[in-house]
Amino acid sequence: MNKTNIFSQIPSEIKEELFEDIFSKEGLKIERIVSKGHTTAEFKWYNQESDEWVMVLKGEAILEFEDSDNIKLQEGDYLNIPAHTKHRVSWTKPDSETVWLAIHYDKS
């Protein structure tokens, strides 16, 4: 077993949003996402095959949903995004990292 810290090994410069798999197996993927002022490209929507549970561990973000209101997430906030719910990141803190924990899972 190897112990790792979710806040370790974050590069000081992040040119693009950083996606790192922590664990995956059939029907389940856990990833760390690090943003620093990053947003989803304009007119691009995530439309994922699996459900996604996401939590902001550090920082702040705003998620925009195609068919509903924007949701601002602060440290400790989490939500479940059902499969095929079109969404995008419209804002993250520009002056510090936003660290996300995302769990993608199949209902079966």
C-alpha positions in Angstrom: 0.0 0.0 0.0 1.2 3.5 -0.8 -0.1 6.5 1.1 -0.6 9.7 -1.0 -2.1 13.1 -0.2 -4.7 14.7 -2.5 -3.0 18.1 -2.2 0.5 16.9 -3.0 2.4 17.1 -6.3 0.3 20.0 -7.6 2.5 21.8 -10.2 3.1 25.5 -9.5 2.2 26.4 -13.1 -0.9 24.8 -14.6 -1.4 25.7 -18.3 -4.5 23.5 -18.7 -6.9 22.0 -16.2 -5.2 18.9 -14.7 -7.1 15.6 -14.7 -5.5 12.7 -12.8 -6.9 9.2 -12.3 -6.6 8.1 -8.7 -8.4 4.8 -9.1 -10.4 3.1 -11.7 -12.1 -0.3 -12.4 -15.1 -1.3 -14.5 -18.0 1.0 -13.7 -16.0 3.3 -11.4 -13.4 6.1 -11.8 -12.1 8.4 -9.1 -10.1 11.4 -10.2 -8.4 14.5 -8.9 -9.0 17.7 -11.0 -7.0 20.8 -10.4 -8.1 24.2 -11.9 -6.6 27.6 -11.5 -8.8 30.1 -13.4 -9.6 27.4 -15.9 -13.0 27.0 -17.5 -14.6 24.6 -20.0 -14.2 25.9 -23.6 -17.0 28.1 -24.7 -19.9 26.2 -26.3 -18.4 22.8 -25.0 -20.6 20.7 -22.8 -19.7 17.6 -20.8 -22.3 15.0 -21.6 -21.0 11.9 -19.8 -22.1 8.3 -20.1 -21.9 7.8 -16.3 -23.1 9.6 -13.3 -20.6 11.9 -11.6 -20.3 12.9 -7.9 -18.1 15.9 -7.5 -16.7 17.8 -4.5 -14.6 20.9 -4.2 -11.9 20.2 -1.6 -10.2 23.5 -2.0 -11.0 26.7 -3.8 -14.3 27.7 -5.6 -16.0 27.1 -8.9 -19.2 27.7 -10.8 -20.8 24.9 -12.7 -23.2 25.9 -15.5 -25.9 23.5 -16.6 -27.6 23.6 -20.0 -31.1 23.2 -18.7 -30.9 24.8 -15.2 -29.3 27.4 -13.0 -25.6 27.8 -12.3 -24.3 26.3 -9.1 -21.5 27.9 -7.1 -19.4 25.4 -5.2 -17.1 26.3 -2.3 -14.8 24.2 -0.2 -16.7 21.2 1.1 -19.6 21.5 -1.3 -20.6 18.5 -3.4 -23.3 17.4 -5.8 -24.3 14.5 -8.0 -24.6 15.0 -11.7 -26.7 12.4 -13.4 -25.5 10.9 -16.7 -26.2 12.9 -19.8 -26.7 16.1 -17.8 -24.9 18.7 -20.0 -22.7 20.9 -17.9 -19.5 22.9 -18.0 -17.2 24.8 -15.6 -17.8 28.5 -16.2 -15.5 29.9 -13.5 -12.8 28.8 -11.1 -10.7 31.0 -8.8 -8.0 32.6 -10.9 -5.4 33.3 -8.1 -5.4 29.9 -6.4 -6.0 26.2 -7.1 -9.4 24.7 -7.1 -9.0 21.0 -6.2 -11.9 18.7 -7.1 -12.6 15.1 -6.2 -14.7 13.5 -8.9 -16.2 10.0 -8.8 -17.7 8.7 -12.1 -19.9 5.6 -11.6 -22.4 3.4 -13.4 -25.7 2.7 -11.6 -25.6 -1.0 -12.3 
